[in-house]
Amino acid sequence: MRPALFRTRITELLGIRHPILAGGMGPKVSDARYVAAVVNAGGMGFIVGAGYSDPVEFRAQLVQCRELTEGKPFGVNFYISRQEGGVDRVKRQIDIVIEEGVACVETAGASPEAVVPLLKQAGIKVLHKVPAVRYALSAAKLGVDGVIIVGNDCGGHPGIYGISSMVQAAHAAQVIDLPIVIGGGIGSGRQLAAVLAMGADAVLMGTRMLVSEELWIHRAAKELVVRGDGTESVVVKKAIRDHHRVFRNASAEAALALDDAKVTDFEQYRPHVMGALAHQAYVSGDTSTGMLDYGPAAVFADTVESAEAIFDRFIDDARAADDRLGSLRAAA
């Protein structure tokens, strides 16, 4: 493992070696084994709470992760649904998170206002993930410990505004006095160096980590990412204002057709966007169907390797970028 190269507000807040976060990648994709590998490589990972509706199974994941990390801090992702009962479902899992001593939580979706006090009272760090600086400003008022801002290139949900990560990084540092994490299209260490130069404190990676050896998904799904160059990603569900960047397969094509027809009835999208399809794709390796989160950072994922190897290459690249910047400084 590479020694620490940067010390930022995020590395200090979370007690991690490198300013690298691996975002929650969907229900049961980011499990205990994968998250532990990310943590042991010097970053921070998040078990996705939505994947474990059974409280016994959820607790078992937390216990396993703590054992695999030998007590190092790890995180949990809570997606707060805007549908009725969404907050209550998260609150039930918060009780388990508190009991099991989880260090930090990544919240996303609806406002975390109802859960931030519960987490903070228990001493758990809260990072709220949003797709635009305007939402981050609102989250900052709720007492969160930091914000994660994802740009238009992110695999998953980039929001409706289509603002790039590069703009968000520079803008957020101007207006938010909290630790800032930037995601969306991030897959190289030189991007980390650039983000830190712009005033942010860490990066968040998703697509780049799909080729991690410790991730349980089918090898064929990982090889798909290795072969890709990022142009295979497409944003669907725009007509219903639920923008979703995914791999362009048969399900994505069906959703695109509905978008083109300006269909706003979700029930017509449902057969193509059900989470069960994506899960089956990851189990079987048949990626022809399912909403598979996938962004242009796939261009950096050129081989299947361990999380530690990915991080080592990332830090080496960041060091080279930092050295290059120093070599470009004009003489006094």
Secondary structure, DSSP 8 states (H G I E B T S, - for coil): --------HHHHHHT-SSSEEE---STTTS-HHHHHHHHHTTSEEEEEGGG--SHHHHHHHHHHHHHHTTT---EEEEEE-SSTTHHHHHHHHHHHHHHTT--EEEEEES--TTTHHHHHHTT-EEEEEESSHHHHHHHHTTT-SEEEEE-TT-SB---SS---HHHHHHHHHHH--S-EEEESS--SHHHHHHHHHTT--EEEESGGGGGBTTS-S-HHHHHHHHH--STTEEEE-TTTT--EEEE-SHHHHHHHHHHHTT---HHHHHHHH-HHHHHHHHHH--TTSS--B--GGGGG--S-B-HHHHHHHHHHHHHHHHHHHHHT----
